[in-house]
Amino acid sequence: MKILRNEIPVDTDDLPPAPVADPWLIRCWREVRGYTQAEMAKLMGWSVVAKDVNRIEGYALHIADKRVQMLASALDVTPEEIMSLPEDKAANAERYVQWVSDGRPDLTKWLVNKGV
């Protein structure tokens, strides 16, 4: 159970997991676009440096909802294309390694072929 700011009890155990920005997908799309982390930070338009992009891609920085749109816009994708369910993150990290070892083919086609 979780208590919200207005002190109304809400049973969060019954809620389905919400999609969140996925560091693996963000990194893949950044690489597909050919951006360095520094270039990505500059495209996002907020006071971010390459170190922050590195932290996002390294699962060390939570991405607020308002920044998901900024990330998606900088990558020229929809927010849904960089989001996944929290329980998918470990599998997605493994997918990144496989995508790289496959030679970084077209990401959209690769995801479809893998059934993602």
PADRENSE-928528 format. One record per residue (C-alpha): chain; x, y, z; residue in three letters. Coordinates in nm, 3 decimals. Layout:
// PADRENSE-928528
<node chain="A" c1="X" c2="Y" c3="Z" res="ALA"/>
...
This chain:
// PADRENSE-928528
<node chain="A" c1="0.000" c2="0.000" c3="0.000" res="MET"/>
<node chain="A" c1="0.117" c2="0.350" c3="-0.078" res="LYS"/>
<node chain="A" c1="-0.003" c2="0.677" c3="0.071" res="ILE"/>
<node chain="A" c1="-0.034" c2="0.965" c3="-0.172" res="LEU"/>
<node chain="A" c1="0.033" c2="1.329" c3="-0.080" res="ARG"/>
<node chain="A" c1="-0.330" c2="1.393" c3="-0.001" res="ASN"/>
<node chain="A" c1="-0.320" c2="1.102" c3="0.247" res="GLU"/>
<node chain="A" c1="-0.566" c2="0.883" c3="0.056" res="ILE"/>
<node chain="A" c1="-0.460" c2="0.519" c3="0.079" res="PRO"/>
<node chain="A" c1="-0.415" c2="0.351" c3="-0.258" res="VAL"/>
<node chain="A" c1="-0.344" c2="-0.017" c3="-0.302" res="ASP"/>
<node chain="A" c1="-0.067" c2="-0.011" c3="-0.563" res="THR"/>
<node chain="A" c1="-0.036" c2="-0.391" c3="-0.567" res="ASP"/>
<node chain="A" c1="-0.344" c2="-0.415" c3="-0.790" res="ASP"/>
<node chain="A" c1="-0.220" c2="-0.164" c3="-1.046" res="LEU"/>
<node chain="A" c1="-0.052" c2="-0.294" c3="-1.363" res="PRO"/>
<node chain="A" c1="0.311" c2="-0.188" c3="-1.406" res="PRO"/>
<node chain="A" c1="0.351" c2="0.133" c3="-1.601" res="ALA"/>
<node chain="A" c1="0.595" c2="0.156" c3="-1.890" res="PRO"/>
<node chain="A" c1="0.909" c2="0.353" c3="-1.816" res="VAL"/>
<node chain="A" c1="1.187" c2="0.496" c3="-2.030" res="ALA"/>
<node chain="A" c1="1.421" c2="0.209" c3="-2.110" res="ASP"/>
<node chain="A" c1="1.795" c2="0.284" c3="-2.105" res="PRO"/>
<node chain="A" c1="1.864" c2="0.006" c3="-2.356" res="TRP"/>
<node chain="A" c1="1.622" c2="0.145" c3="-2.611" res="LEU"/>
<node chain="A" c1="1.751" c2="0.500" c3="-2.554" res="ILE"/>
<node chain="A" c1="2.108" c2="0.387" c3="-2.614" res="ARG"/>
<node chain="A" c1="2.015" c2="0.187" c3="-2.925" res="CYS"/>
<node chain="A" c1="1.826" c2="0.477" c3="-3.080" res="TRP"/>
<node chain="A" c1="2.110" c2="0.716" c3="-2.997" res="ARG"/>
<node chain="A" c1="2.356" c2="0.485" c3="-3.169" res="GLU"/>
<node chain="A" c1="2.123" c2="0.434" c3="-3.466" res="VAL"/>
<node chain="A" c1="2.106" c2="0.812" c3="-3.507" res="ARG"/>
<node chain="A" c1="2.486" c2="0.830" c3="-3.485" res="GLY"/>
<node chain="A" c1="2.492" c2="1.067" c3="-3.188" res="TYR"/>
<node chain="A" c1="2.758" c2="1.075" c3="-2.921" res="THR"/>
<node chain="A" c1="2.638" c2="1.119" c3="-2.565" res="GLN"/>
<node chain="A" c1="2.753" c2="1.483" c3="-2.577" res="ALA"/>
<node chain="A" c1="2.558" c2="1.546" c3="-2.899" res="GLU"/>
<node chain="A" c1="2.253" c2="1.380" c3="-2.747" res="MET"/>
<node chain="A" c1="2.275" c2="1.601" c3="-2.439" res="ALA"/>
<node chain="A" c1="2.291" c2="1.912" c3="-2.659" res="LYS"/>
<node chain="A" c1="1.991" c2="1.799" c3="-2.869" res="LEU"/>
<node chain="A" c1="1.779" c2="1.748" c3="-2.561" res="MET"/>
<node chain="A" c1="1.784" c2="2.118" c3="-2.492" res="GLY"/>
<node chain="A" c1="1.803" c2="2.105" c3="-2.115" res="TRP"/>
<node chain="A" c1="2.095" c2="2.155" c3="-1.883" res="SER"/>
<node chain="A" c1="2.234" c2="1.810" c3="-1.943" res="VAL"/>
<node chain="A" c1="2.588" c2="1.703" c3="-2.009" res="VAL"/>
<node chain="A" c1="2.721" c2="1.382" c3="-2.162" res="ALA"/>
<node chain="A" c1="2.770" c2="1.240" c3="-1.812" res="LYS"/>
<node chain="A" c1="2.394" c2="1.261" c3="-1.753" res="ASP"/>
<node chain="A" c1="2.319" c2="1.076" c3="-2.078" res="VAL"/>
<node chain="A" c1="2.570" c2="0.813" c3="-1.967" res="ASN"/>
<node chain="A" c1="2.386" c2="0.780" c3="-1.635" res="ARG"/>
<node chain="A" c1="2.050" c2="0.747" c3="-1.814" res="ILE"/>
<node chain="A" c1="2.186" c2="0.473" c3="-2.039" res="GLU"/>
<node chain="A" c1="2.353" c2="0.303" c3="-1.745" res="GLY"/>
<node chain="A" c1="2.031" c2="0.265" c3="-1.544" res="TYR"/>
<node chain="A" c1="2.168" c2="0.504" c3="-1.280" res="ALA"/>
<node chain="A" c1="1.932" c2="0.796" c3="-1.337" res="LEU"/>
<node chain="A" c1="1.554" c2="0.788" c3="-1.318" res="HIS"/>
<node chain="A" c1="1.394" c2="0.962" c3="-1.615" res="ILE"/>
<node chain="A" c1="1.101" c2="1.186" c3="-1.525" res="ALA"/>
<node chain="A" c1="0.798" c2="1.172" c3="-1.753" res="ASP"/>
<node chain="A" c1="0.856" c2="1.524" c3="-1.887" res="LYS"/>
<node chain="A" c1="1.207" c2="1.428" c3="-1.993" res="ARG"/>
<node chain="A" c1="1.087" c2="1.118" c3="-2.178" res="VAL"/>
<node chain="A" c1="0.930" c2="1.349" c3="-2.437" res="GLN"/>
<node chain="A" c1="1.256" c2="1.545" c3="-2.466" res="MET"/>
<node chain="A" c1="1.453" c2="1.225" c3="-2.516" res="LEU"/>
<node chain="A" c1="1.208" c2="1.098" c3="-2.777" res="ALA"/>
<node chain="A" c1="1.210" c2="1.428" c3="-2.961" res="SER"/>
<node chain="A" c1="1.591" c2="1.440" c3="-2.969" res="ALA"/>
<node chain="A" c1="1.596" c2="1.085" c3="-3.108" res="LEU"/>
<node chain="A" c1="1.312" c2="1.152" c3="-3.355" res="ASP"/>
<node chain="A" c1="1.101" c2="0.866" c3="-3.218" res="VAL"/>
<node chain="A" c1="0.776" c2="0.844" c3="-3.023" res="THR"/>
<node chain="A" c1="0.794" c2="0.815" c3="-2.644" res="PRO"/>
<node chain="A" c1="0.653" c2="0.463" c3="-2.675" res="GLU"/>
<node chain="A" c1="0.956" c2="0.359" c3="-2.880" res="GLU"/>
<node chain="A" c1="1.188" c2="0.423" c3="-2.586" res="ILE"/>
<node chain="A" c1="0.965" c2="0.277" c3="-2.314" res="MET"/>
<node chain="A" c1="0.916" c2="-0.072" c3="-2.178" res="SER"/>
<node chain="A" c1="0.777" c2="-0.240" c3="-1.870" res="LEU"/>
<node chain="A" c1="1.016" c2="-0.237" c3="-1.572" res="PRO"/>
<node chain="A" c1="1.048" c2="-0.616" c3="-1.570" res="GLU"/>
<node chain="A" c1="1.176" c2="-0.608" c3="-1.931" res="ASP"/>
<node chain="A" c1="1.487" c2="-0.403" c3="-1.849" res="LYS"/>
<node chain="A" c1="1.718" c2="-0.697" c3="-1.772" res="ALA"/>
<node chain="A" c1="1.613" c2="-0.876" c3="-2.090" res="ALA"/>
<node chain="A" c1="1.661" c2="-0.555" c3="-2.288" res="ASN"/>
<node chain="A" c1="2.016" c2="-0.517" c3="-2.160" res="ALA"/>
<node chain="A" c1="2.087" c2="-0.864" c3="-2.300" res="GLU"/>
<node chain="A" c1="1.916" c2="-0.767" c3="-2.627" res="ARG"/>
<node chain="A" c1="2.152" c2="-0.472" c3="-2.659" res="TYR"/>
<node chain="A" c1="2.452" c2="-0.704" c3="-2.644" res="VAL"/>
<node chain="A" c1="2.291" c2="-0.926" c3="-2.909" res="GLN"/>
<node chain="A" c1="2.206" c2="-0.626" c3="-3.132" res="TRP"/>
<node chain="A" c1="2.567" c2="-0.507" c3="-3.113" res="VAL"/>
<node chain="A" c1="2.703" c2="-0.855" c3="-3.186" res="SER"/>
<node chain="A" c1="2.466" c2="-0.876" c3="-3.484" res="ASP"/>
<node chain="A" c1="2.641" c2="-0.567" c3="-3.626" res="GLY"/>
<node chain="A" c1="2.380" c2="-0.306" c3="-3.522" res="ARG"/>
<node chain="A" c1="2.134" c2="-0.375" c3="-3.805" res="PRO"/>
<node chain="A" c1="1.823" c2="-0.161" c3="-3.866" res="ASP"/>
<node chain="A" c1="1.681" c2="-0.143" c3="-3.513" res="LEU"/>
<node chain="A" c1="1.312" c2="-0.144" c3="-3.599" res="THR"/>
<node chain="A" c1="1.342" c2="-0.450" c3="-3.826" res="LYS"/>
<node chain="A" c1="1.570" c2="-0.624" c3="-3.577" res="TRP"/>
<node chain="A" c1="1.318" c2="-0.572" c3="-3.295" res="LEU"/>
<node chain="A" c1="1.037" c2="-0.708" c3="-3.512" res="VAL"/>
<node chain="A" c1="1.246" c2="-1.012" c3="-3.611" res="ASN"/>
<node chain="A" c1="1.321" c2="-1.079" c3="-3.246" res="LYS"/>
<node chain="A" c1="0.953" c2="-1.048" c3="-3.155" res="GLY"/>
<node chain="A" c1="1.004" c2="-0.746" c3="-2.932" res="VAL"/>
